Structure formats: structure tokens, C-alpha cells
């Protein structure tokens, strides 16, 4: 059995690569998908498709339409969502993606440091599992695939 896992969370650190490399090292049969990780591409995709927009707000609206389309398609095809809440960046998109996954019945693993326990307590209680590290999330994936 192969799993498709949507990796939701900030795009400014290498956490996705860590998950992918460690999963590959364990030979886990997993395909990973997620948001556009090239920040500039994510910000300009609306204009790349629709043409120049009238102002910064219109540019953001256009980009968000196509980013939401991408997220919706890839998350729908995923078997599981991992949502990482890091310490450095605001996590609005991560919270939105985790909530969307939960509302659509997708299993969700939340990764969050202990210090974010309180602000994420309700979301953590709705998730299938909450862990503190990428290594713990990989162990959960490994357990799912254990024969």
C-alpha cells in the first residue's frame, strides 16, 4: 500500500525535506504533496495566469484563488495531512489547511512544539494525533504502514 501525504505548513524552512528524506531512508511507500514552496511563484501565480492586476490586493486575491485550487485538489487526493506549526512564523495557512482537512474527514497529524500547546489545544484535540517533532510524525507514518 502507498500513502499520499499532504504536508501543510510554513514554506520557509526545510521541514518538508527532513520528512521526505527520513521517510525515504526507512523505505516508506509515501508520495508527498503540498503547497507551492517557491514563495515568489505562490505570490505571482494569479498574474501569471490572469495577467497584471490593478493593485496589490487584487494581485493577492488572484494568487490566493489558484493557491487554494492547488491545495484543494492535492489535499483531496491525499490519504493524510501533516500540519506543522513552527515557532517562527505566523501559522494562519497551516491552521486553515488543518481545519479544512479535518472538516473533510481527512486524518491529520499536527506537529507543534510544546510551547504552542495552549494556542493549539482545540485543534490538537480534533486531530488524529499531535506530536512535537518531525521524527515522531515519521514514526506515526511508519506505524500506519506496518504489516
C-alpha positions in Angstrom: 0.0 0.0 0.0 1.2 3.5 -0.8 0.1 6.6 1.0 -0.2 10.2 -0.3 0.5 12.7 2.4 -0.2 16.4 2.1 2.4 18.5 4.0 0.8 21.7 5.3 2.7 24.4 7.0 5.2 27.2 6.6 7.4 27.2 3.5 10.4 29.0 4.9 12.3 26.1 6.5 13.4 22.6 5.3 11.0 20.6 7.4 9.4 19.0 4.4 12.8 17.8 3.1 13.5 16.4 6.5 10.2 14.4 6.4 10.8 13.2 2.8 14.5 12.2 3.4 13.8 10.3 6.6 10.8 8.6 5.2 12.8 7.5 2.1 15.6 6.3 4.4 13.0 4.0 6.0 11.8 3.0 2.6 8.3 4.1 3.4 5.9 3.9 0.4 4.7 7.5 0.6 4.2 10.2 -2.0 4.3 13.7 -0.6 2.4 16.7 -1.9 1.9 20.2 -0.6 1.6 23.9 -1.3 3.8 25.7 -3.7 7.1 26.1 -1.8 8.6 28.8 -4.1 7.3 31.9 -2.3 7.6 34.2 -5.3 5.8 31.7 -7.6 3.0 31.4 -5.0 2.7 35.2 -4.8 2.7 35.8 -8.6 0.7 32.8 -9.9 -2.5 34.9 -10.2 -0.9 37.4 -12.5 1.0 34.6 -14.4 -2.4 33.1 -15.3 -4.8 36.1 -15.4 -2.4 38.9 -16.3 -1.4 42.0 -14.4 -3.8 43.0 -11.6 -4.9 46.5 -10.7 -3.3 46.7 -7.3 -1.6 44.6 -4.5 -4.9 43.4 -3.1 -6.2 42.2 -6.4 -2.9 40.5 -7.0 -3.2 38.7 -3.7 -6.8 37.7 -4.4 -5.8 36.3 -7.8 -2.9 34.4 -6.4 -4.9 33.0 -3.5 -7.6 31.6 -5.9 -5.0 29.4 -7.6 -3.2 28.5 -4.4 -6.5 27.4 -2.9 -7.3 25.4 -6.0 -3.9 23.7 -5.8 -4.4 22.9 -2.1 -7.9 21.7 -2.6 -7.0 19.3 -5.4 -3.9 17.9 -3.7 -5.4 17.7 -0.2 -8.5 15.9 -1.6 -6.2 13.2 -3.2 -4.2 12.8 0.0 -4.8 10.0 2.4 -3.4 12.0 5.4 -2.4 15.5 6.2 0.6 16.5 8.3 0.3 20.1 9.6 3.5 21.7 11.0 3.2 24.6 13.4 6.6 26.1 13.8 7.8 28.7 16.3 9.0 31.4 13.9 6.2 32.3 11.5 2.5 33.1 11.9 0.6 30.0 11.1 -2.7 31.1 9.5 -2.4 29.0 6.4 -1.4 26.0 8.4 -4.5 26.4 10.7 -6.7 26.8 7.7 -5.3 23.7 5.9 -5.6 21.6 9.1 -9.1 22.7 9.7 -10.1 22.1 6.0 -8.6 18.6 6.3 -10.5 17.9 9.5 -13.8 19.2 8.1 -13.4 16.9 5.1 -12.7 13.9 7.2 -9.0 13.6 6.5 -6.8 12.1 9.2 -4.5 14.9 10.5 -1.2 14.7 12.4 -0.2 18.0 13.9 3.4 18.7 14.6 3.9 21.5 17.2 6.4 22.4 19.8 5.3 22.0 23.4 5.2 25.8 23.9 2.4 26.0 21.3 0.2 23.5 23.3 -2.1 26.1 24.7 -2.9 28.1 21.5 -3.5 24.9 19.5 -5.3 22.9 22.2 -8.7 22.8 20.4 -7.1 21.9 17.0 -4.9 19.3 18.6 -7.9 17.6 20.3 -9.6 17.3 16.9 -6.5 16.0 15.1 -5.9 12.2 14.8 -2.6 12.7 16.6 -0.4 15.5 17.8 3.4 15.2 18.1 6.2 17.6 18.8 8.8 16.6 16.2 9.1 15.5 12.6 10.7 12.3 13.8 7.6 11.5 15.8 5.4 12.1 12.8 7.6 9.8 10.7 7.2 7.1 13.4 3.4 7.6 13.1 3.6 7.2 9.3 5.8 4.1 9.8 3.2 2.6 12.2 0.4 3.2 9.7 2.3 1.2 7.1 3.5 -1.5 9.5 2.5 -5.0 8.4 
